[in-house]
Amino acid sequence: LDFADGRSFSSWSRSIMRAVAESGIISGYPDGTFRPQNNISRGEAAAMLVKAIGQPVSTGGVHSLGSVYGNVTVNTSGVTLRDTTIAGDLYLTGGIGLGDVLLENVSVLGRIIASGGGESSGGQNSVLLRNVSASEMIVDSIGDHFVTIRTEGDTDIGTTSVRTSSYLEDVTPKGYGMHRIEIDGESGMNVQLAGNIKEVVNKTPASRLVLAQGVVGKVTVDEQAVGSALVIDGSARAEEVNLDVGTGVTG
């Protein structure tokens, strides 16, 4: 930690405080200290919340934010966010309900964190990414809903970390889309994939990975995914399958 009194931090807090300091949520006092054992003031708590949330999108409709320095938080359904560059993270929170969120022509220099959304009641995907770029996307529904996400157009996501049961569909052209999907959540997850999937790695024990349709370039069932199942369903095809642990393969 880069604070003058870094040694006075409790051991459990060090990695957390390093993360929030690097993201700009905390900065300490002008003398270089943080004073971790002090009680937090109401103003300090408010400052952290404002920096963490960044610019909120709390009403439905079409929003174009231009260039945003910091984070953006979407906390309601029926939102179209387009023509926006975000220097921080983009949060899709539990407030979006069953979704109906469209991101179009959005560039995220940080991460996309989809912690809200569910299986849309209209049979559509709860979150649609069209011409969206980000190095990382995290799918982790706080309500344990079955999240549905679709990528299309020139969407370009480096790594997608899936930590909750989800349906991911990638209909982007060759060279775009979710380049690497890592399934790394709690035991018993159910993940379904469709479309043009490049690479998927399953690290979750007792999980069920379903290739519903389309072509998957490479599937790896990691040695951590003990007791998991792989289902190659319908017209789906896997060009390469690596099983690092005993796995039931059906379909």
N, C-alpha and C positions, 0 to 999 in steps of 0.2 A: 504494500500500500504506500502511496506517495504522500501521506500525511505525516507531519512532524511527530505526531503522537500515535503513529501506527501500531506501536507495540501494546497500546492499551486497549486495542480492539479485542473483544471476546473471540475465541478461536472459531466458534460456529459461524460468526458473521463475516469472516474475512473474504471468502469468495463472493458472497452476496454484495458486500460493499464495494469490492473491486469492480464487479459488473455494473453496478449503478453509477459508479464514478466514471467508468469508461464511456457510458452512454450519456453522460452529462446531466444526470438527474440530481446528483449531489456534487458540490464543489468545495465544501469546507469553508473555513473562515479566512479572512485576509492574511492572518499571520501563518497560514499553512497548516493549522490544526483542524481536527474534526470534533474533538471533545466527545467521544462516543459514550462516555458514562453519564453525560448530562441528560436531563429531561429535555425532550424535544418541545419547542414552542409551537403555538398554533400557527404562527407565520411560516415557520420552517416546514411544518407538515403541508401547509397550503402550497408552498413553493415546490415541494417535491411532487405533489399531485399534478400541478400545472405543467411541470416539465415532463412528467411521465405520460400524461394524456396528450400533451401537445395541442394540436388543433382538433377540436371535436366536430364530428358531423352527426348531429342529433335530430335532423329533420329529413324526411323522405324527399325524393325528387332528384334532379340532376345538379351535381356540384362540380365545378371546375376550379381548383385551388391554385393553379399555376405552380410556382416553386415554393416549397415549404421547407424551412430549416427547422428540423425537429421531427417529432412524431405526429401521426394523424390517427385518431380513434373514431371508428364508425360504430355507433351504438344504437342504431335503429334499422328497421327493415325498409325495403322499397327505395334503396339508395343507388343511384348511378354516379360513380366518381370517375371523371374522365379528364384527359389533358392535364395531368398533374405529375410533378416530380417531387418525391419526398426524400429528404436527406436522412431522416431517421427511420423508425419502424412504422409499419402500418398495422394497426390492431383492428380486427373484426371481432367485436366482443359479444357476450351473451345477449346484449340488447337487440341484436338483429333477428332474434327469434328464429323462424324457419327460413330466414334468408331473403331471397329476392334482391341480392346485392350484385351489381355489375361493376367491374373495374375495367375501364377501357382507355388505352393509351396512357397507362400509368407506369412510371419508373420509380422503384423503391430501392434506395441505396443501402438500406438496412435489411430488415426481415419483414415478411408478411406473417403475422400471427393470427390464425383463424381459430379463435377460442369460442366462437358462437356459430350459430347456424344449425340446421338439421335437415331432415328429409322433407323437402318442400311438399306441401299439401297438394299443389297443382301438378305434381309429377315431374317438375323441372328441377334443375340443379339449384341448390340454395345459394351458391356463390359461383359466379361466372367471371373468368379472367380472359380478357380479350386484348391482345397486344400489350401484355404486362411483363415487365422485367424485374427480377430480384435474384439475389444470390442464394437466398434461403427462404423456404416457407415452412411454417410449423402448423400442423393440424392437430388441435388438442381441445376438444369441446369440453368446457367446464360443466355442462349439464349432461355429459355422457350421451348426447344425441348422436344419431347416425348422420354424419355430415356428408353432403354431396357437393363436389367441386368439379367444374369443367374448365379446361383450358383450351383456347382456340386462337386462331390468327397467328401472330408472331410472338406469342407468349414465350418467355425464356426464363425458366426457373432452374437454378443450379442443383440444389438439394432440397427435397421435400421430406420432412420428418413427420411421420404419421404416428400419433400417440393415442388415437381413439378410433373406434370403428367408423369406417368411411367408405364412400364410393367415389373414386377418382376417375375421371374420363379425360383423355388427352386426344384432341382431334387436330392438333397443330401439324403443319407440314414437316417434312424431314429436316432435321437440324434445329428444330425448336421444341418447346414443350418442357415437361418435367424431366430433366436429364437423369436424375437419380432419385429413386423413392426408397426411403429407409423406414421400415415398420418397426418401431421401437417403443412400445407402450406396455400397458399392463396385460397380464396373462388373460387369454380368452378372447382377444380382439377378433373382429371379423372385418376384413378389408377386401373390397372388390375393385378390380381394375378393368378399364376398357379403353380401346383405341390404340394409339401409337405410343406404347410404353417402351422406353429405352432400356432401363435397368432398374430392378427392384431387389432389395435385400431385406429378408425377414429375420429379425432378431428377437421376436416375441414368442415365449413359450405358450403352448396350448392354443395357438392362434389358428385362424382359418383364412388362407389367402386364396381368393377366387379370381382367376383370369376369365372374365365374363365374355369378352369379345375383343377382336383385333389381334395385334401381334406384339409380343413382348420380346425384346432383343435378348435379355439375359435375366434369369431368375436365380437368386442364391438364397438358400435356406441355411442361415448361419447356425453354428454349433450351439448357440444360446437358445435357439427356437426348439427346445425339446418338446416332443408331443404335438407338434404342429401338423397341419394338413395343407396340401396344395391341390386345388381343383382347377383343371383346365377344361373349361365348360364350352358347350356350343361350338361355334366356329373359331374359337380362340386358338392361337398357336404360340408356343414358346420356342424360340430358335436355339436357346442354350439354357440348360437347367443344371445347377450345381447344388447337390445335397450334401452338406457338411455334417448332418445328423440324420438318424433314421426318420423318414418322413412318409406319411401316407399320401400317395399321389393317385388321384381319381379323376373321372370326367370322361 
